[in-house]
Amino acid sequence: MKEKILISACLMGFPVRYNQSDKPLRSALLERWQQEERLIVHCPELAAGLETPRLPAELTGGQGADALAGGAKIREVDGSDVTPHYLLAAWLALKTAQENHCRFAIMTDGSPTCGSSRIYDGTFQGKTIAGEGVAAALLRQHGIEVFAEHQMAALAQRLVEVESV
């Protein structure tokens, strides 16, 4: 059976990022997975009702798992607390992944929702730190392996490992 992969909509060329841009990921692997109908395209923020464009948002006081546990916040550049919207986004990403039997996810690094290896540091100065956003953390807590867009080779290797059993 071909494993399903949840993928951030912006990586597939949809202009859904906070500034109404995309972050298209171009690779032969991605094209093959799309042809094999493995990819489940999803934007957690849009699913939660956030609009584009929207103000930039960053995690403050911790990382995604901390926000899920109530110990960190997601704030917009103007200081507004938008944590509830982003927590809903995380839960909707999990729901979509589970409904589509996704074992893996490719998510956009940097995002307070999707970041899986790097997130912005909460100062709105363009600095990133090692960390994960709320959706990446929640997916991992539920057994879904999350990869950043620069980890395609690692995901390809994992697919070979699990599908050859």
N, C-alpha and C positions, 0 to 999 in steps of 0.2 A: 504494500500500500504506500502511496506517495504521501508523505507528511505535508500538512498544511502550514503556511507561514503567514502570520499577521504582519502587515507592513504599513508603515506610516504613509498616509496619502501624499504628503509633500514629496516623499522620495519617488513617487510614481508620476510626478509632474503636475499635481493639482496645486493651485495657488491658495493654500489654506493656512499658511504660517501667519503669525501675528501681523506681519506687514504686507499680507496678501501676496507673498511670493511662494515659490516652490523651491525644492532642493533636489532636482531630479538626479537619480542614481542610474547611471548607464553602465551596464555590464552584460556580458554574454550569459553569465549565470542567471541574472535576473530575467533576462529575456527567455531563457530556457524554462525557468520556473513558472513564468507567466504562461507560456505555451502549454505547460503541463498542468495548468489550472491549480497550482499550489497556493497562489497568492490571494490573501484576503486583505483588500485595501481598506484602511480605516483611519480616520482622523479623530482621535479622542476629544479634542477641544470642540470641534464642530458638532460631534455627537452630543456633547454636553450643552449645546446651545450657545457657545461663544461665537462671536461674529468675527469676520475679517473685513477690514483690518481691526486690530484691537491693540491696546497698550502692551508693551513688553512686560513680561512677568518673570520673576525669578524666585527661587526658593530662598528663604531667609531662616536662620536659626537651625539649620540641619539639612537633611536630604529627604528623598522621597519616602523612605520607610519611617522617618521621624514625623513627617507630615501626616502619613497614614495613621500614626499612633497619637496624633494631636500635639506633638512637640515642636513642630516647625510650621511655618506659614508660607504661602505663596502670595507675593505682593506684586502689584503692578508698579510701574515706574513712578506713579503719582502717590504711592503709599497705600492704595486701596488693598484691603485683604480680599483676595479672590480664591482663597483656599477651598471653600465648598464647591465651587465650579470645577476646579481641577481635580478634586477628589471624585466628583461625579464622573469626570472624564476618565479617570483611572478605572473605576468600576465598570464603565461602559466598554472600555477596551478589553477588560477581562471577560465580560459577558460575550462580546463579539468573538473573542478567541475561543472561548469554551463552546459556544454554539456552533462554531465552524471546525471544531476539533483541531485547533492549532496547537502544535507542540513547540513551535518556535515563533520568534518575532524578530523583525528588523525595525529598529526604531531610530529616530533622528537624534543624534547626540546634541547636547546643549540645552534642549528643551526641559522645562520644569516638569513636564509630563512624560515625555518619551526618552529623555537622555538616559543612556544605559551605561556609559563609561565616563562621560563628562557632563557637567552642568555648569551654568553660570553661577558665580560665587555670591550673588545676592546684593552686590553693590552697584549694579547697572553701569559698570565701568568696562564691560567687554572682557572680563577675566573669567576663565573657566578653571574648574577644579575637578579632581576625580570624584565621581559620584553618579547617582541615578535619580531620575525623576519619579513621580508618584505612580505612573502607569507601569514603568519598567520594574519598579519595586514590587508592585502588587502582582504583576504577571509572574515574576520570579517566586514570590511567596506561594503561588499556586502551581508551581512546577513547570512553568513555561520558560524555556531558555530564550533569553533576550540578547540580541547582537546589535551592535552599532553598525551604521552603514559602511564603515571601513573594515568590518570583520566578516566580509562575505566569504572569504576562503575558509575561515574557521567554521562558519555555518555549513558550507558545502561538505567539509570533512565530517561534521556531526551527522549530516543527512546520510552520508555513505555508511557511517557506523551504525546508525539505528535501522536503516533500511536493508542492511545486509544480514541482519539477524534472522 
